[in-house]
């Protein structure tokens, strides 16, 4: 092929060579940087954490990056690592606010602590249900824990408030704890079973598009199961241990409760006169 120049025609093959090679069909750029994406899906039955470790090992052993080229990984594990500190901060702030509200309502720093003692026990059921279902712990699992804390704390609030009412009538601490736990057994079991049965289909038989909601449902099923039993057994036990001193003030004329009761009784007698 002749090529016209200022001094005449020149054959193209005199200064050009041809080679067969492979090139990208399209070039993608992000922030003015050339980017090439490699995507893959995790095979069913294999956890994302296991795949992530194998990918990292393969990159370290077999890939030598040329100068000016870098690798960035994105996916479920990276999102989990990125947002985990923020979610932990949210949980801690929520716990502090709930504790402050309960301390003001109960007028005690011990009763909210007794209720909060059951919260770490939720992780037993949450961890166990994820292992049995062969599911990874994800961001949605943490969201489920945040919602689960409120549900379980409600049961503890009702239980402690009922025990305080019985103790205010100068009943022995142990007797009050046993009577309230037996009385609240049926309501707590009913609410727990209805929640578990409602979440069960989504937790173990998710349909199309329900993959993101499955970790939340699994968290509720496992956490509600252990949370109910911990509330029924651990909360009365801790109450009897930390509030045993209240029995010593049942007949103390200088205690605030007895002084208020004596004042109310005096007002009642004046009304009768």
Steps between C-alpha positions, in 0.01 A plus 500: 500500500657828392501790743529851363776716649659834410767320297274250327338168578650261757398137550320452833684177583829686494435659837202310651480149648182303574445272800198309627419581864212513752347830613202603707177556309416798721688720744336605828618796704413609856622840619718521188668170585484200272312218675444136420245312712513127568181368661389160624227346713551278802399140445203382703603343828833686520537792741626835377771513767656175376497623140650832608793328669566284195490801269748687718735202511484459122573869441797495737655188348435532127447866409783745443362846429683724254585853600200733510244217538312435824222267615191595698259235624130565548223277625320378807811458716633844412163661580490313829847624597420855390168546680565280806650781717206728419244235591680417824494871591125509425440200726700653785316833471165320498596301811608814686177682415280204595693456826453868587125483435458185708712641784272803512183289490611245762683765706779248534832422332485131591169404336606613147826310546303185585296538182807570286676189632287286268610689187844331461326164532316575176825444313491132601181438305599732215838328452351152530224562245750641246721193542207258460373684193854531355458874458764770534466778754416807292398862538135399499569267792619799703188694399295205629689510830418870545128428452521185713643690796184709524271195495691310768544809718122546501454156658761583764337835581160340557654225714705734722211742539272217615760383752538854634125517549499178702799614706329831573236296687784371724505150358831308523728558201535134404127436527422807288748395229358148480137612494558763229710264286225236514232759429687648202605163356196458279489858355872502421484157337198603294664817367826314437337214310289731285809698400705187428224335297444821305871527412555127442401486129719796409788369711518149355300516175577840342345568163624707210625839612493410871871425533572830674220450752599143590781602744256725688248217529770255612616749763148534637438124512823421685503808722135477605541133594791557739382845606166370630659234718771735625235755593294244689791344691792742507307820575325371819828345615694825459219695663508278808880540521530878451181606680518272802577804717144630451368246752704667774303822452153344514456594869743791511302809612764727347470356149337725242236242404385454861497874564286558193268216599468645851427845356232359267344309789490819709325687221248218468422512871450878483253456218303247705488737797 
